[in-house]
Amino acid sequence: MKIEGVKSKKLIKHFDDRGFFAEVLRDDDGLLSNFGQISWSTSYPGVIKAFHYHEEQDDIWFFPSGNAQVVLYDLRENSSTKGRTNVYYMGEHNPLILLIPKGVAHGYRVLGEKPATIIYCTTKSYNPIQPDEKRISWNDKEINFDWETKYR
């Protein structure tokens, strides 16, 4: 069962002999309630960036290059999916937009042998004086997520 309030959008690439074009995020997608900021980051192979959550903002994540295992954990007291974990595989092999609501802890691990680039939009701009970013350890016992690759 998907965590309540999480939405995803499969991206469609239009190819021709010059390359490709894809719409990433549109104002009529119904994903962002408000636009705050867009940010860009790169992480190296094997890096785990987890976990954090927000109390005031929603995030939209997109990995245009590289690949990542994205892990969500619902911390919201009044959510029908409280305590539920969802995993998404995102990146150049699976171009996907993911809406992460406030109160849902999130993090990722870079998969493969090349860096992963993330572009993310938020509903509020970052405030360095009072950051809306609460940290949880990548190996938190409540979330209890096994980041090891399963060789199946």
C-alpha positions in Angstrom: 0.0 0.0 0.0 1.3 3.4 -1.0 1.9 6.0 1.8 -1.0 8.4 2.0 -0.4 11.6 0.1 2.6 10.4 -1.9 2.1 10.8 -5.6 4.2 9.8 -8.6 4.3 10.8 -12.2 5.9 8.6 -14.9 7.8 10.8 -17.3 7.4 10.3 -21.1 10.4 10.8 -23.3 9.8 11.9 -26.9 12.7 10.7 -29.0 13.9 11.7 -32.5 17.2 11.7 -34.4 18.3 14.8 -32.4 17.8 13.3 -28.9 14.8 13.5 -26.6 12.4 15.9 -24.8 10.4 15.3 -21.7 8.1 17.5 -19.6 9.3 17.1 -15.9 6.8 19.2 -13.9 3.8 21.2 -14.9 1.5 23.5 -13.0 -1.5 21.4 -14.0 0.0 18.1 -12.7 -1.7 18.7 -9.3 1.5 17.9 -7.4 2.8 21.1 -5.8 0.4 23.2 -3.7 2.9 26.1 -3.9 6.3 26.7 -5.4 9.1 27.6 -3.0 12.5 26.6 -4.5 14.2 24.3 -6.9 17.6 22.7 -6.0 20.2 20.5 -7.6 22.6 18.0 -6.0 24.9 15.2 -7.0 25.9 12.2 -4.9 28.5 9.6 -5.6 28.1 5.8 -6.0 27.1 4.0 -2.8 26.3 7.1 -0.9 23.3 7.0 1.5 21.6 10.3 2.2 19.0 9.5 4.8 16.8 10.3 6.6 15.2 13.7 7.0 11.6 15.1 7.0 9.9 18.5 7.0 7.1 19.9 9.1 6.1 22.7 6.7 7.0 21.8 3.2 6.4 19.2 0.6 9.2 18.0 -1.8 9.2 16.8 -5.4 12.2 14.6 -6.3 13.5 13.9 -9.8 16.8 12.0 -10.7 17.7 13.0 -14.3 21.0 11.0 -14.3 22.2 8.1 -12.3 19.9 5.8 -10.4 18.7 5.8 -6.8 16.8 3.7 -4.3 14.4 6.1 -2.6 13.0 5.2 0.8 10.0 6.8 2.4 8.7 6.3 6.0 5.4 7.8 7.2 5.9 9.6 10.6 2.5 11.4 10.5 0.4 10.6 13.6 -3.0 11.2 11.9 -2.1 9.2 8.7 -3.8 6.0 7.7 -0.3 4.8 6.6 1.7 5.8 9.7 4.7 3.5 10.2 4.6 2.3 6.5 7.7 2.2 4.4 7.7 2.6 0.6 10.6 2.1 -1.8 11.0 3.7 -5.2 13.7 3.0 -7.8 14.2 6.3 -9.7 16.7 7.7 -12.2 17.6 7.6 -15.8 16.4 4.0 -16.1 13.0 4.8 -14.5 12.3 8.5 -15.0 9.8 9.4 -12.3 8.6 12.4 -10.4 7.8 11.7 -6.7 5.8 14.0 -4.4 6.9 13.6 -0.7 4.4 15.2 1.7 5.5 16.9 4.9 5.8 14.5 7.8 7.1 11.7 5.6 10.8 10.8 6.2 12.8 10.3 3.1 16.3 9.4 1.9 18.1 7.6 -0.9 21.0 5.4 -1.8 22.9 5.9 -5.1 22.8 2.7 -7.1 25.3 1.6 -9.8 28.8 2.8 -10.6 28.1 6.4 -11.5 26.9 9.5 -9.5 23.2 10.3 -9.3 21.9 13.8 -9.8 18.8 14.9 -8.0 16.7 18.0 -8.8 14.1 18.8 -6.2 11.3 21.3 -5.8 9.9 22.4 -2.5 6.7 24.3 -1.5 8.8 26.7 0.7 12.2 28.3 0.3 15.0 27.1 2.6 15.4 29.3 5.7 19.0 28.9 7.1 17.9 30.6 10.4 15.1 28.2 11.0 15.5 25.3 8.7 12.5 23.0 8.2 14.7 19.9 8.1 14.5 17.4 10.9 17.2 14.6 10.8 16.9 10.9 11.5 19.9 8.5 11.3 20.1 6.4 8.1 20.0 3.3 10.4 17.2 4.4 12.7 15.8 1.5 14.7 12.2 2.6 14.3 12.4 2.8 10.5 14.6 -0.3 10.4 15.4 -0.2 6.7 17.9 -2.7 5.3 20.0 -0.7 2.8 22.0 -3.7 1.7 21.7 -4.9 -1.9 19.8 -8.2 -2.2 21.4 -10.5 -4.7 18.4 -12.4 -6.0 
